[in-house]
Amino acid sequence: MESMRGAVVKVFSGLLLTFLAGMPIVAGQNAMAQIATQTATPAAATQTAASPAAATQTAASPAPASQTDRLAALEKQATANATAISAAQTSGDNAWMLVSAALVLMMSGPGLALFYGGLVRKKNVLGTMMQTFAMMAVITVLWAVVIYSLAFGDGNAFIGGFHNMFLHGVGLAPDVYAPTIPSQTFMVYQLMFAIITPALISGAFAERMKFSAMLVFMVLWALFIYSPMAHMVWGKGGFLNAAMGGRIPCLDFAGGTVVHVTSGVSALVTAIFLGKRLGFPREPMPPHSVVLSFIGACLLWVGWFGFNAGSALSAGTLATSAFVATHFGAAAAAVGWSAAEWIRQGKASALGAISGAVAGLVAITPAAGFVTPMSALWIGLIAGVFCYMMVVKVKAWFGYDDSLDAFGVHGAGGTLGAILTGIFANSTINPIFGAGKATGLLEGNWHQLFNQFLGVAIAWSISIVGTLIILFLVDKTIGLRVSEDDERTGLDLSQHGEEGYDWAH
């Protein structure tokens, strides 16, 4: 019985050691076999205990895993963990970027379509909305065929090449622009910027350009103005690309120069080239529905989070910073515009508040990924007051008919925002030039302010010259402006054969 009890103790001791030290379970099996042997033949057990050779054999058991084997297992597990973490990051970043792409598209339709549609007279509401909707369709096709290649394909410092025409080589693997998302995700996200940019120009020529002329003008503008500007600022090897070693590093996080300066300046040129609307400024031409514009502005505000925070191209801390800066800039600008309007006119209007918010969103766009929340408040406040003065005072001084103030908000706001980015950019938010290196003027980088002015000057120059050439060609071939009778009738009936408010009859 004593030998039996001792064997049982050995069994449990072996199992305990196996559990704690990771020894193979076979040690417990050997102990079980020893119990059976001792129970069946006590004499044999005694003989075995007395034999030194047998004792040595019994004591021998499989050796625990070597340190080399354990290190190999740990390395294998670490590799598996890293792969899982990378896959999770890719999934998270890709999900955020797809949502951001949808938010930016929402800025065009319904956001901009409602915002502009409410600001025109009711006889032009559908024609104005259709101009934005047309860009959603036409620019998408052109983007897939050639514009993406010109904007983001390999080329020189000023324009991309034709290697990515028809989206050749744009697949589901990441590329140099965004290492954690598929190339197609980056491509479709950037497409949404290309859609809304020419659509912004339509606010300047609202109520007086032919639909056919608008289509030809926008196509040529996207090809010859948007494409080179996008490549210079964001494309590989671009002349102004701060993130990829451009010759003149101009900070533009989400499109201050590429989107707002180009569209706003081109809008001013177009408004002057076309001439004033019939009856302007003698006849009052108030918005037919501030309610529609109010809804559109709110959609623009929400969509702008995808516009700016999405430009981080990942769901990391930089996206958070851009998201916060975007909201703060819009809010401060709404306050600034409303305060200026209240002081001047004795009341703050709903139209003024939403216009101020859009101005703030425009101004914070180039700075969103470079400035602190407090700097975003300053940029928004300055932009709100500045754009109010551009719309109310400067426009009246010069007498141009920028129908929906595309230049006063986007051209002026984008220019101001690009310059203020050079002042307020902070390396703690985005050390784009390297850790510990100053980014903006307030950190001691005076040269960056010069770069910002140069980037703005290039955007203004391309927009003015390019737009004038395109307008001249379109006007000489198919004509730009609707007839006086069609203008009096309205774009809805004269260009599309339908009305936005049939119930009014």
C-alpha positions in Angstrom: 0.0 0.0 0.0 2.8 2.4 0.8 4.4 1.8 -2.7 0.9 2.3 -4.2 0.5 5.6 -2.3 3.9 6.8 -3.3 3.2 6.1 -7.0 0.0 8.1 -6.8 1.9 11.0 -5.3 4.4 10.8 -8.2 1.5 10.9 -10.7 0.0 14.1 -9.3 3.5 15.6 -8.9 4.2 14.9 -12.5 0.9 16.4 -13.7 1.5 19.5 -11.6 5.0 20.0 -13.0 3.7 19.5 -16.5 1.1 22.2 -16.0 3.6 24.7 -14.5 6.6 24.1 -16.6 5.1 23.2 -19.9 6.6 19.7 -19.9 5.0 17.1 -22.2 2.1 15.2 -20.8 4.0 12.0 -21.5 5.7 12.4 -18.1 2.4 11.7 -16.5 1.9 8.8 -18.7 5.2 7.2 -17.6 4.1 7.6 -14.0 0.8 5.9 -14.7 2.7 3.1 -16.4 4.9 2.8 -13.3 1.7 2.4 -11.1 0.5 -0.4 -13.3 3.8 -2.2 -13.2 4.2 -1.9 -9.4 0.6 -3.1 -8.9 0.9 -6.2 -11.2 4.3 -7.4 -10.2 5.6 -6.2 -6.8 8.7 -8.3 -7.0 9.6 -6.9 -10.4 9.1 -3.4 -9.0 11.5 -4.3 -6.2 14.0 -5.7 -8.6 13.7 -2.6 -10.8 14.3 -0.3 -7.8 17.4 -2.3 -6.9 18.9 -2.1 -10.4 21.0 1.1 -11.0 20.7 0.8 -14.8 16.9 0.5 -14.6 16.7 3.4 -12.2 18.6 5.5 -14.6 16.3 4.6 -17.4 13.2 5.2 -15.4 14.4 8.6 -14.3 15.1 9.7 -17.9 12.2 11.7 -19.3 11.7 14.0 -22.4 13.7 17.2 -21.9 11.7 20.5 -21.7 11.7 22.8 -24.8 15.1 24.5 -25.4 15.5 28.2 -25.1 16.0 28.4 -28.9 12.6 26.7 -29.5 10.9 29.0 -27.1 12.4 32.1 -28.8 11.3 30.8 -32.2 7.8 30.3 -30.9 7.7 33.8 -29.5 9.0 35.3 -32.8 6.3 33.4 -34.7 3.6 34.7 -32.3 4.9 38.2 -32.6 4.8 38.0 -36.4 1.3 36.8 -36.3 0.3 39.6 -33.9 1.9 42.2 -36.1 0.1 40.9 -39.1 -3.2 41.0 -37.3 -2.5 44.6 -36.1 -1.6 45.7 -39.6 -4.8 44.1 -41.0 -6.9 45.8 -38.3 -5.2 49.2 -39.0 -5.9 48.8 -42.7 -9.5 47.9 -42.1 -10.0 50.9 -39.8 -8.2 53.4 -42.1 -10.1 52.1 -45.1 -13.4 52.3 -43.4 -12.8 55.9 -42.4 -11.6 56.9 -45.8 -14.6 55.4 -47.6 -16.9 57.2 -45.1 -14.9 60.4 -45.8 -15.3 60.0 -49.5 -19.1 59.7 -49.1 -19.1 62.8 -46.8 -17.3 64.8 -49.5 -19.7 63.7 -52.2 -22.5 64.7 -49.9 -21.0 68.2 -49.9 -21.7 68.4 -53.6 -25.1 66.7 -53.7 -27.2 67.6 -51.8 -25.0 70.1 -49.8 -23.8 72.6 -52.5 -26.8 72.0 -54.7 -29.2 73.0 -52.0 -27.0 75.9 -50.8 -26.7 77.4 -54.3 -30.2 76.4 -55.3 -31.8 78.4 -52.4 -29.8 81.5 -53.2 -31.1 82.0 -56.8 -34.5 83.1 -57.9 -37.0 80.3 -58.1 -37.1 80.2 -61.9 -33.4 79.1 -61.8 -33.4 76.6 -58.9 -33.3 73.4 -61.0 -30.8 74.8 -63.5 -28.5 75.8 -60.6 -28.8 72.4 -58.9 -28.3 70.6 -62.2 -25.0 72.3 -62.7 -23.6 70.7 -59.5 -25.3 67.3 -60.3 -23.8 67.3 -63.7 -20.3 67.5 -62.2 -21.0 64.4 -60.1 -21.5 62.5 -63.3 -19.2 64.1 -65.9 -16.2 64.6 -63.7 -16.4 61.0 -62.5 -16.1 59.7 -66.0 -13.3 62.0 -66.9 -11.5 61.2 -63.6 -11.4 57.5 -64.5 -10.3 58.1 -68.0 -7.5 60.7 -67.6 -7.8 63.3 -64.9 -6.6 61.0 -62.0 -3.5 60.1 -64.1 -2.8 63.8 -64.8 -3.2 64.8 -61.1 -1.6 61.9 -59.3 0.3 59.9 -61.9 4.1 60.0 -62.4 5.1 63.0 -64.4 7.1 66.2 -63.9 6.9 68.9 -61.3 3.8 70.5 -62.9 1.6 67.7 -64.3 1.3 63.9 -64.1 1.6 61.6 -67.0 -0.7 59.1 -68.8 0.4 55.9 -67.1 -2.7 55.7 -65.0 -5.2 56.4 -67.8 -8.4 54.3 -67.5 -7.1 53.6 -63.9 -4.4 51.4 -65.2 -2.3 50.2 -62.2 -4.8 51.6 -59.7 -5.8 48.5 -57.8 -6.5 47.3 -54.3 -2.9 47.4 -53.0 -1.7 50.5 -51.2 0.7 52.9 -52.9 3.0 55.8 -52.0 0.2 58.2 -51.3 -1.5 56.2 -48.5 0.3 53.0 -47.2 -2.6 51.6 -45.2 -5.5 51.9 -47.7 -6.1 50.5 -51.2 -5.1 52.7 -54.1 -8.7 52.7 -55.3 -9.9 54.1 -52.0 -7.4 57.0 -52.3 -8.5 57.4 -55.9 -12.2 57.7 -55.2 -11.6 60.0 -52.3 -9.7 62.4 -54.4 -12.4 62.2 -57.1 -14.8 63.8 -54.7 -12.6 66.9 -54.5 -12.4 67.1 -58.3 -16.2 67.0 -58.4 -17.0 69.8 -56.0 -14.2 72.2 -57.2 -15.6 73.2 -60.6 -19.1 73.1 -59.1 -18.1 75.9 -56.8 -17.4 78.1 -59.8 -21.1 77.9 -60.9 -22.0 80.2 -58.1 -20.4 83.1 -59.9 -22.2 82.6 -63.3 -25.6 81.5 -61.8 -28.7 82.4 -63.8 -27.0 83.3 -67.1 -24.8 80.6 -68.6 -26.0 78.0 -71.1 -26.0 74.4 -69.9 -24.0 73.2 -72.9 -21.4 75.9 -72.5 -21.2 75.1 -68.8 -20.4 71.5 -69.5 -17.6 72.3 -72.0 -16.1 75.0 -69.8 -16.1 72.7 -66.7 -14.5 69.8 -68.6 -11.7 72.0 -70.0 -11.2 73.6 -66.6 -10.9 70.3 -64.8 -8.3 69.1 -67.4 -6.2 72.2 -67.7 -6.5 74.0 -64.3 -7.5 71.6 -61.6 -5.2 68.7 -62.8 -1.9 70.6 -62.8 -2.7 72.4 -59.6 -3.6 69.2 -57.8 -0.4 67.6 -59.1 1.8 70.4 -58.0 0.5 70.5 -54.5 -0.4 66.8 -53.8 1.2 64.7 -56.6 4.4 62.8 -56.6 7.3 65.2 -57.4 4.9 68.2 -57.4 6.5 71.6 -57.4 4.6 72.7 -54.3 4.3 69.4 -52.5 5.5 69.9 -48.9 5.0 66.2 -48.0 7.1 64.7 -50.8 10.0 67.1 -51.2 8.6 69.7 -53.6 10.9 72.5 -54.7 8.7 75.1 -53.0 6.9 73.4 -50.0 3.5 75.0 -49.8 1.3 73.8 -46.9 -2.1 72.8 -48.1 -3.6 70.1 -46.0 -7.0 69.7 -47.8 -7.3 72.1 -50.7 -6.9 75.8 -49.8 -5.1 76.5 -53.0 -6.1 73.4 -55.1 -9.8 73.8 -54.4 -10.8 77.2 -53.1 -8.3 79.6 -54.6 -8.6 78.1 -58.0 -12.3 77.9 -58.0 -12.9 81.2 -56.4 -10.5 83.2 -58.7 -11.9 81.4 -61.7 -15.3 82.4 -60.5 -14.4 86.0 -60.4 -12.9 85.9 -63.9 -16.0 84.1 -65.2 -18.4 86.6 -63.6 -16.5 89.6 -65.2 -16.2 87.9 -68.6 -19.9 87.0 -68.8 -21.1 90.4 -67.6 -23.9 91.2 -65.2 -27.3 89.6 -65.0 -30.2 91.5 -66.6 -31.3 94.1 -64.2 -28.3 93.8 -61.8 -27.9 95.8 -59.6 -31.1 97.9 -60.2 -33.6 95.1 -59.6 -33.6 93.2 -56.3 -32.6 89.6 -56.7 -33.0 88.0 -53.2 -32.7 84.3 -52.5 -35.9 82.5 -53.2 -35.4 80.1 -50.3 -33.0 80.7 -47.4 -34.4 77.5 -45.9 -32.9 75.4 -48.7 -29.6 77.3 -48.4 -29.7 76.8 -44.6 -30.1 73.0 -45.0 -27.4 72.9 -47.6 -25.0 74.9 -45.4 -25.5 72.4 -42.5 -24.8 69.5 -44.9 -21.7 71.3 -46.1 -20.5 71.7 -42.5 -21.0 68.0 -41.7 -19.5 66.9 -45.0 -16.4 69.1 -44.4 -15.3 66.7 -41.7 -14.7 64.2 -44.4 -13.1 66.9 -46.6 -10.5 68.0 -43.9 -10.2 65.1 -41.4 -10.2 62.6 -44.3 -7.2 64.3 -45.8 -5.1 62.7 -43.0 -5.6 59.5 -45.1 -5.9 57.5 -41.9 -8.0 57.2 -38.8 -5.2 58.4 -36.5 -4.5 61.4 -34.3 -3.9 63.7 -37.3 -7.5 63.1 -38.4 -8.7 64.0 -34.9 -6.7 67.2 -35.0 -8.1 68.2 -38.4 -11.6 67.3 -37.3 -11.4 69.6 -34.3 -9.8 72.4 -36.2 -12.5 72.2 -38.9 -15.3 72.5 -36.4 -13.7 75.3 -34.4 -12.9 77.3 -37.5 -16.4 77.1 -38.9 -18.0 78.1 -35.5 -15.6 81.1 -35.0 -16.3 82.3 -38.6 -20.0 82.2 -38.1 -19.6 84.3 -35.0 -17.3 86.7 -36.7 -19.5 87.2 -39.8 -22.7 87.6 -37.6 -21.0 90.0 -35.3 -19.8 92.2 -38.2 -23.2 92.1 -39.8 -24.9 92.9 -36.4 -22.6 95.9 -35.9 -23.2 97.2 -39.4 -26.9 96.5 -40.0 -28.2 96.2 -36.5 -29.2 92.5 -36.7 -27.6 89.1 -37.6 -29.3 87.2 -40.4 -29.6 83.5 -41.0 -28.0 83.9 -44.4 -25.1 85.8 -42.9 -24.5 83.1 -40.3 -24.4 80.2 -42.7 -22.2 82.2 -45.2 -19.8 82.9 -42.3 -19.7 79.2 -41.4 -18.8 78.3 -45.0 -16.2 81.0 -45.1 -14.6 79.6 -42.0 -14.6 76.1 -43.4 -12.9 77.4 -46.5 -10.2 79.2 -44.6 -9.4 76.4 -42.2 -9.1 73.9 -45.1 -5.4 74.4 -45.8 -4.6 74.7 -42.1 -6.7 71.9 -40.6 -3.9 69.4 -40.3 -1.3 71.9 -39.1 -2.8 74.1 -36.4 -3.9 73.9 -32.8 -7.6 74.3 -31.8 -7.0 77.8 -30.5 -5.3 78.8 -33.8 -8.3 77.4 -35.6 -10.5 79.7 -33.7 -8.4 82.7 -34.7 -8.3 81.7 -38.4 -12.1 81.3 -38.4 -12.8 84.6 -36.6 -10.5 86.5 -39.0 -12.0 84.8 -42.0 -15.6 85.5 -41.0 -15.0 89.2 -40.7 -12.7 89.4 -43.8 -15.1 87.5 -46.1 -18.0 89.6 -44.9 -16.2 92.7 -46.0 -15.3 91.1 -49.3 -18.9 90.3 -50.0 -20.5 93.5 -48.7 -18.0 96.2 -49.4 -15.4 95.1 -52.0 -18.0 93.6 -54.3 -19.9 96.9 -54.2 -16.8 99.0 -54.8 -15.9 97.1 -58.0 -19.4 96.4 -59.2 -18.9 92.8 -60.5 -21.8 90.4 -60.4 -20.5 87.4 -58.5 -24.1 86.0 -58.2 -23.6 83.8 -55.2 -20.3 85.2 -53.9 -18.2 82.3 -54.9 -15.1 84.6 -55.1 -16.0 86.5 -51.9 -16.2 83.3 -49.9 -14.0 80.8 -51.7 -11.4 82.9 -53.5 -10.9 85.4 -50.7 -11.3 82.9 -47.9 -9.0 80.3 -49.5 -6.3 82.9 -50.1 -6.5 84.2 -46.5 -6.5 80.6 -45.1 -3.4 79.7 -47.1 -1.5 82.6 -45.8 -2.6 82.2 -42.2 -1.5 78.5 -42.5 2.0 79.8 -42.9 1.7 81.8 -39.8 -0.1 79.4 -37.4 1.3 76.0 -38.6 2.6 74.1 -35.6 5.1 71.2 -35.6 3.5 69.6 -32.5 0.4 69.0 -34.7 2.2 67.9 -37.8 6.0 67.8 -38.0 5.9 67.7 -41.8 9.5 69.0 -42.1 10.9 66.6 -39.5 10.8 66.3 -35.7 11.9 69.4 -33.9 11.9 71.6 -37.1 9.8 74.7 -37.1 6.7 74.7 -39.4 5.1 78.1 -39.3 6.0 81.7 -38.7 5.1 81.7 -35.0 7.6 78.9 -34.5 10.3 80.9 -36.2 10.0 79.6 -39.8 9.6 82.9 -41.6 10.4 81.4 -44.9 7.2 79.3 -44.9 5.1 82.5 -45.1 7.0 83.3 -48.3 6.2 79.8 -49.6 2.6 80.3 -48.9 2.4 83.5 -50.8 4.2 81.9 -53.7 1.8 79.0 -53.8 -1.2 81.4 -53.7 0.4 83.5 -56.5 0.8 80.4 -58.7 -2.8 79.3 -58.1 -4.1 82.8 -58.9 -2.0 83.0 -62.1 -3.0 79.6 -63.4 -6.7 80.3 -62.6 -6.8 83.8 -64.3 -4.9 82.9 -67.4 -6.3 79.4 -67.9 -9.9 80.5 -67.2 -9.7 83.4 -69.6 -8.4 81.2 -72.4 -11.1 78.6 -71.8 -13.9 81.2 -71.7 -12.7 82.8 -74.9 -12.6 79.5 -76.8 -16.0 78.3 -75.6 -17.6 81.7 -76.3 -16.2 81.8 -79.8 -17.4 78.2 -80.6 -20.7 77.6 -79.0 -21.4 80.8 -77.0 -21.4 81.2 -73.2 -24.5 83.1 -72.3 -28.2 82.4 -72.7 -30.3 84.8 -74.7 -32.0 87.7 -73.0 -35.4 85.9 -73.5 -34.1 82.7 -72.0 -32.6 84.6 -69.1 -35.9 86.3 -68.4 -37.7 83.0 -68.7 -35.2 81.3 -66.3 -32.8 78.4 -66.7 -35.3 75.8 -65.5 -37.6 76.2 -68.5 -35.1 77.5 -71.1 -32.3 74.9 -70.5 -34.2 71.9 -69.1 -37.8 72.3 -70.0 -39.1 71.9 -66.5 -39.8 73.9 -63.3 -38.8 73.4 -59.7 -42.1 74.5 -58.4 -44.9 73.2 -60.6 -47.3 73.4 -57.6 -47.0 77.2 -57.7 -49.3 77.3 -60.7 
